[in-house]
Amino acid sequence: MSSPVYPSGTVRALLATDLVTEATRAALQARLDAPIHEPEFFEPQVYALLQAVAARLIPQPDRPEPINVAGGVDKRLAEGKADGWRYDAMPPDREAYRLGLGGINQAAEALFQQPFLKLTEAQQDAVLETVANGTASGENWQQLPIGRFFEEMLAELTENYYCHPLAQEEIGYVGMADVPGWSHLQPNDLEPREPESELVIG
């Protein structure tokens, strides 16, 4: 199997140039420099559960310090922010996450007689598979549309991952260079600021 690999450090080097506006640079640098997140909305045990779920849905085995995708969820809920809309079958976001994470624990207990945090990675994956396909056990799922919750949670965790400069770097994204001046617009016609990938067979 082959996959593209982009040179390490390209985004961080780009942030130091005049190709990035000050506002964009400040936002991305803040994400790079973010301190360890302490939960503000979730109870510590529930936040640990969300972190464990995120680690299985967006594994980062090669990162010495994984991007904290769960922290963005906790911070958003603590600040009371939302998209400005929600599915009519879904409760407000705070309640949805409480019910959904509780439902994941209920599914773990039903399958393996232990809470999610006590399970092996393979067992955690099995639990999340039942949530993803809508077959998970648990009374919370009587109050929360299981498919919608999983879809919304996965989308938010993915968004939190790819808004981080290091995740953008690994896919060769340099769209944060938002100063006007892009002129190479044809396929495979790269700007000097755009990194070239190398295919790695593995």
Secondary structure, 3 states (H helix, E strand, C coil): CEEEECCCCHHHHHHCCCCCCHHHHHHHHHHHCCCCCCCCCCCHHHHHHHHHHHHHHCCCCCCCCCCCHHHHHHHHHHHCCCCCCCCCCCCCHHHHHHHHHHHHHHHHHHHHCCCHHHCCHHHHHHHHHHHHCCCCCCHHHHCCCHHHHHHHHHHHHHHHHHCCHHHHHHCCCCCCCCCCCCCCCCCCCCCCCCCCCEEEEC
